[in-house]
């Protein structure tokens, strides 16, 4: 594992939810110093409850220092105006953000940092922080997000791809699309914290206790509930199998009223990551009911390996990364096919199958993914040293 290096990482807010970049950087923290730069927004706010709450979260992060951080980690919360589509605003954000970051870098004593970014709109910061290496860790097709300014995201990502030294993607489809024109992008699929999910902590919350007594089977989903989750599909399935329990766990970023008419659908909202395995222990099957579009055909769902680490059978709509798992993940494109696949998996859910799922998850741990990333970084740094 890489050691004695300094990193600057642009990604989602630290601790807000366990994103893939955070999982990787946690493996680097014991032996490297990290300045984590919390989210720099890519879209203008909407008039919605979610955006209202999110605005207050960001305001709080600007005003209140982060607490209870792991050793070697510091946090930066650069102020930004969420209207980068206006050229003058973009220039102002870059000027203010760079000034604040350079001050934080100096204060933290970081030297020759390695910059990792997961966000296209950080292109204005690349090459400005005295970095020895820059990496675009691409986890999504951001231009396909329904609420983001498509043209601006494409422009920013195009600039970023040309600037960075290394492009790493999390899905095969993204790997085909993302290149800086100098070298091919590298594929490092998502991993999983196997011990966290396979352990299934026994401390139960009242909500877990309520799930445990639901009519069986319990068909479960956890993750952000946004427009890429096919709520119409779940609506149809809940109607087809009214004697089953359908449980959705995660923050709502879209209207879920279509499901609230069903007495057999439970919408739990967000739960702490630490307790998630306890909720998943109440599931009989884990589902990935994504709409199939330009966003989801490029995605590598974190929850897929997390379900497998729990030993759960999995059914998914036909997205490429799910299909790669062969018999371990059943693929279904219609409500009828989905419930039929669930019924088959419930019959075939033997102890041997459970063991196989956990074993596959164990071979795809975040520890192993971090080692691969570390090796790529070391190789790039060594190559650079040879030509200096």
Secondary structure as GFF3:
##gff-version 3
##sequence-region A 1 388
A	DSSP	beta_strand	6	10	.	.	.	ID=ss1
A	DSSP	alpha_helix	20	29	.	.	.	ID=ss2
A	DSSP	beta_strand	33	37	.	.	.	ID=ss3
A	DSSP	alpha_helix	49	63	.	.	.	ID=ss4
A	DSSP	beta_strand	73	76	.	.	.	ID=ss5
A	DSSP	alpha_helix	87	108	.	.	.	ID=ss6
A	DSSP	beta_strand	114	117	.	.	.	ID=ss7
A	DSSP	three_ten_helix	120	125	.	.	.	ID=ss8
A	DSSP	beta_strand	133	138	.	.	.	ID=ss9
A	DSSP	three_ten_helix	142	144	.	.	.	ID=ss10
A	DSSP	alpha_helix	150	163	.	.	.	ID=ss11
A	DSSP	beta_strand	166	169	.	.	.	ID=ss12
A	DSSP	alpha_helix	172	177	.	.	.	ID=ss13
A	DSSP	beta_strand	186	187	.	.	.	ID=ss14
A	DSSP	alpha_helix	194	199	.	.	.	ID=ss15
A	DSSP	alpha_helix	206	212	.	.	.	ID=ss16
A	DSSP	beta_strand	218	222	.	.	.	ID=ss17
A	DSSP	alpha_helix	231	240	.	.	.	ID=ss18
A	DSSP	beta_strand	245	249	.	.	.	ID=ss19
A	DSSP	three_ten_helix	257	259	.	.	.	ID=ss20
A	DSSP	beta_strand	265	269	.	.	.	ID=ss21
A	DSSP	three_ten_helix	273	275	.	.	.	ID=ss22
A	DSSP	alpha_helix	276	280	.	.	.	ID=ss23
A	DSSP	beta_strand	285	288	.	.	.	ID=ss24
A	DSSP	three_ten_helix	296	298	.	.	.	ID=ss25
A	DSSP	alpha_helix	302	309	.	.	.	ID=ss26
A	DSSP	beta_strand	313	316	.	.	.	ID=ss27
A	DSSP	alpha_helix	320	323	.	.	.	ID=ss28
A	DSSP	three_ten_helix	326	328	.	.	.	ID=ss29
A	DSSP	beta_strand	329	331	.	.	.	ID=ss30
A	DSSP	alpha_helix	335	347	.	.	.	ID=ss31
A	DSSP	alpha_helix	351	362	.	.	.	ID=ss32
A	DSSP	alpha_helix	366	386	.	.	.	ID=ss33
###
